[in-house]
Amino acid sequence: MYDVLIIGCGVTGAAAAYSLARYDLKVGIVERFNDVACGATKANSAIMHAGYDPHPGTKMASLNRLGIKAAKKICKKLDVEYRPLQSLVLAFSEKDMEAVRELYARGKKNSADVRILDRKGVLAAEPAASPDCVGALHSRDSAIINPWEFALAMAEVAVINGADLLLEHKVTGIRRGRGKLTVVTDRGELETRFVVNAAGAFAEDISAMAGDTSVKSLPRAGQYYVLDKEEGKKVNSVIFRCPDENGFKGVLVAPTVHGNLLVGPDAEPRADADDLSTDRESLDRIMKSGLSSVPSVNFRNIIREYTGVRPTTSEKDFVIGVSRSCRRMINLAGICSPGLSSAPAIGDEAVRLLGKQGLVLKRRRGFIDERPPVVRLAELDDEEKRRVIEENPLYGNIICRCETVSEGEIVDALRRPIVPRSIDAIKRRCRAGMGRCQGGFCSPRVHEIISRELGVPMEDVMLDKQGSFIITGRTGAEEN
Ligand SMILES: Cc1cc2nc3c(=O)[nH]c(=O)nc-3n(C[C@H](O)[C@H](O)[C@H](O)COP(=O)(O)OP(=O)(O)OC[C@H]3O[C@@H](n4cnc5c(N)ncnc54)[C@H](O)[C@@H]3O)c2cc1C
């Protein structure tokens, strides 16, 4: 019997697991996919928001500010890529300036670092910004992060401290019993004293399984362009536009921690939160909007497009609290933006709520708040490269030429506490296949290394999620 079973291993579930790892508890995490962080956590803008956007007094406002402070420390401690970066909300009209003043006032109330710049100030802070702007809100409290690694790092620490991560387990039902809950999955039943519902855009379904239908999901999709590193060099800020009349923060232009450039997202209702398709019309609009903020972006350098789906609900705030129908369930629903920025504080809030519901929180003796180090060859200087290659010659065998990823790094990833099972899982961990050729050269080699290291037939290695087969057998095998 588990003390706590967390449903969903995006950044919210991972943060809850990380917060719970400090206590002497038996924790399980059930995730329907074959890897962590494959929902909204994988496909977002990767911004640690400064906290000027949420309305003062909301959960979003307080958890955003607490979250970014905690995230900075966690990233340092667990070696997650994180880069402080100024942000600007560009104004192009007097009406936009009104919005900037509103954001400034909210920022001040939320204790965020904010100031208002005129056009000259904007162009001094960010020479790539459009000269058509009339001013901007400026903050030095924002940062960019590797969101996927952030979630993985917290989940790894949870696993190192004894949590069970049950991948490829889809929750299909919940039964309430005396002093316990039975969580039904497509791989069997699990008993637990408490459940944390961190199922992202599917939190409504999980909530309903325990009898509470008050949470209403209204997923909204956002599409993006990823551009080559040539473009990433052009900006030194996260560049937003003023929110529109629906509160939509607008298309941003921002570098990623790996030096690429992101342009997006829009915000369109999407009936099926698993539908990650992109479409020409939306992407054209995004391109136009991006160019009006930063005219020098060269869209000939696009290397990828993607869609992320926000776990939005009918509420204007995060839906965090004890389920109305089941005191043994904590809902962490509606975790849309700034959910990534708020995640560590949401995890701590889940623990506080569980404690209030009667979970005994006794500190774990010997809590391990670290994970195995990660070698990132591309980030090392020549001397460090020579040293690691001498220790392990596999670091000298480059598999992904675009991103300079070695065989040693891929083998390391396959030996970590959470084992990657697919080519894209390796891509997320090591960046093999993230570059200009998008895996055209390295994918077959990564495929072979996974098969060899995990001792599984090539046919059983997926491209990404379960069922994404790459090969079905050897050509001409039936004749032999
Ligand atoms: C376009 C976009 C841009 C964003 N930009 C930012 C940003 O810049 N900064 C910021 O702070 N936030 C941003 N966000 C918000 C942020 O990405 C989310 O708040 C965060 O990722 C939510 O994490 P989660 O773990 O709650 O959900 P998810 O990451 O979706 O994880 C939920 C998990 O639950 C699993 N699951 C669902 N149903 C079941 C089931 N039945 N059984 C088992 N497992 C299940 C899913 O497979 C998934 O892995 C953005 C979001 C989007 C989509």
Ligand as a Chemical Component Dictionary entry (heavy atoms), coordinates in Angstrom:
data_LIG
# 
_chem_comp.id                   LIG 
_chem_comp.type                 NON-POLYMER 
_chem_comp.pdbx_formal_charge   0 
_chem_comp.three_letter_code    LIG 
# 
loop_
_chem_comp_atom.comp_id 
_chem_comp_atom.atom_id 
_chem_comp_atom.alt_atom_id 
_chem_comp_atom.type_symbol 
_chem_comp_atom.charge 
_chem_comp_atom.model_Cartn_x 
_chem_comp_atom.model_Cartn_y 
_chem_comp_atom.model_Cartn_z 
_chem_comp_atom.pdbx_ordinal 
LIG C1  C1  C 0 2.055  26.550 -25.036 1  
LIG C2  C2  C 0 2.435  26.590 -23.610 2  
LIG C3  C3  C 0 3.334  27.545 -23.132 3  
LIG C4  C4  C 0 3.676  27.612 -21.785 4  
LIG N1  N1  N 0 4.676  28.431 -21.376 5  
LIG C5  C5  C 0 5.026  28.457 -20.061 6  
LIG C6  C6  C 0 6.118  29.245 -19.614 7  
LIG O1  O1  O 0 6.846  29.839 -20.405 8  
LIG N2  N2  N 0 6.351  29.321 -18.287 9  
LIG C7  C7  C 0 5.585  28.661 -17.373 10 
LIG O2  O2  O 0 5.809  28.822 -16.184 11 
LIG N3  N3  N 0 4.590  27.827 -17.778 12 
LIG C8  C8  C 0 4.321  27.700 -19.096 13 
LIG N4  N4  N 0 3.346  26.850 -19.528 14 
LIG C9  C9  C 0 2.637  26.050 -18.542 15 
LIG C10 C10 C 0 3.414  24.804 -18.159 16 
LIG O3  O3  O 0 3.935  24.145 -19.272 17 
LIG C11 C11 C 0 2.432  23.905 -17.421 18 
LIG O4  O4  O 0 1.889  24.634 -16.362 19 
LIG C12 C12 C 0 3.081  22.666 -16.853 20 
LIG O5  O5  O 0 3.879  22.009 -17.795 21 
LIG C13 C13 C 0 1.975  21.737 -16.360 22 
LIG O6  O6  O 0 2.583  20.580 -15.889 23 
LIG P1  P1  P 0 1.677  19.372 -15.400 24 
LIG O7  O7  O 0 2.616  18.394 -14.837 25 
LIG O8  O8  O 0 0.589  19.894 -14.545 26 
LIG O9  O9  O 0 0.988  18.819 -16.722 27 
LIG P2  P2  P 0 1.625  17.869 -17.833 28 
LIG O10 O10 O 0 3.006  18.242 -18.140 29 
LIG O11 O11 O 0 0.655  17.848 -18.964 30 
LIG O12 O12 O 0 1.681  16.458 -17.124 31 
LIG C14 C14 C 0 0.542  15.712 -16.834 32 
LIG C15 C15 C 0 0.930  14.249 -16.928 33 
LIG O13 O13 O 0 -0.165 13.449 -16.514 34 
LIG C16 C16 C 0 -0.180 12.287 -17.321 35 
LIG N5  N5  N 0 -1.507 11.695 -17.305 36 
LIG C17 C17 C 0 -2.656 12.257 -17.782 37 
LIG N6  N6  N 0 -3.700 11.397 -17.626 38 
LIG C18 C18 C 0 -3.191 10.292 -17.027 39 
LIG C19 C19 C 0 -3.764 9.047  -16.625 40 
LIG N7  N7  N 0 -5.059 8.769  -16.819 41 
LIG N8  N8  N 0 -2.964 8.109  -16.073 42 
LIG C20 C20 C 0 -1.634 8.362  -15.878 43 
LIG N9  N9  N 0 -1.040 9.531  -16.252 44 
LIG C21 C21 C 0 -1.805 10.477 -16.817 45 
LIG C22 C22 C 0 0.214  12.809 -18.690 46 
LIG O14 O14 O 0 0.652  11.785 -19.541 47 
LIG C23 C23 C 0 1.266  13.832 -18.353 48 
LIG O15 O15 O 0 2.568  13.291 -18.389 49 
LIG C24 C24 C 0 3.042  26.724 -20.880 50 
LIG C25 C25 C 0 2.171  25.741 -21.362 51 
LIG C26 C26 C 0 1.914  25.641 -22.707 52 
LIG C27 C27 C 0 1.115  24.507 -23.218 53 
# 
loop_
_chem_comp_bond.comp_id 
_chem_comp_bond.atom_id_1 
_chem_comp_bond.atom_id_2 
_chem_comp_bond.value_order 
_chem_comp_bond.pdbx_ordinal 
LIG C1  C2  SING 1  
LIG C2  C3  SING 2  
LIG C2  C26 DOUB 3  
LIG C3  C4  DOUB 4  
LIG C4  N1  SING 5  
LIG C4  C24 SING 6  
LIG N1  C5  DOUB 7  
LIG C5  C6  SING 8  
LIG C5  C8  SING 9  
LIG C6  O1  DOUB 10 
LIG C6  N2  SING 11 
LIG N2  C7  SING 12 
LIG C7  O2  DOUB 13 
LIG C7  N3  SING 14 
LIG N3  C8  DOUB 15 
LIG C8  N4  SING 16 
LIG N4  C9  SING 17 
LIG N4  C24 SING 18 
LIG C9  C10 SING 19 
LIG C10 O3  SING 20 
LIG C10 C11 SING 21 
LIG C11 O4  SING 22 
LIG C11 C12 SING 23 
LIG C12 O5  SING 24 
LIG C12 C13 SING 25 
LIG C13 O6  SING 26 
LIG O6  P1  SING 27 
LIG P1  O7  DOUB 28 
LIG P1  O8  SING 29 
LIG P1  O9  SING 30 
LIG O9  P2  SING 31 
LIG P2  O10 DOUB 32 
LIG P2  O11 SING 33 
LIG P2  O12 SING 34 
LIG O12 C14 SING 35 
LIG C14 C15 SING 36 
LIG C15 O13 SING 37 
LIG C15 C23 SING 38 
LIG O13 C16 SING 39 
LIG C16 N5  SING 40 
LIG C16 C22 SING 41 
LIG N5  C17 SING 42 
LIG N5  C21 SING 43 
LIG C17 N6  DOUB 44 
LIG N6  C18 SING 45 
LIG C18 C19 SING 46 
LIG C18 C21 DOUB 47 
LIG C19 N7  SING 48 
LIG C19 N8  DOUB 49 
LIG N8  C20 SING 50 
LIG C20 N9  DOUB 51 
LIG N9  C21 SING 52 
LIG C22 O14 SING 53 
LIG C22 C23 SING 54 
LIG C23 O15 SING 55 
LIG C24 C25 DOUB 56 
LIG C25 C26 SING 57 
LIG C26 C27 SING 58 
# 
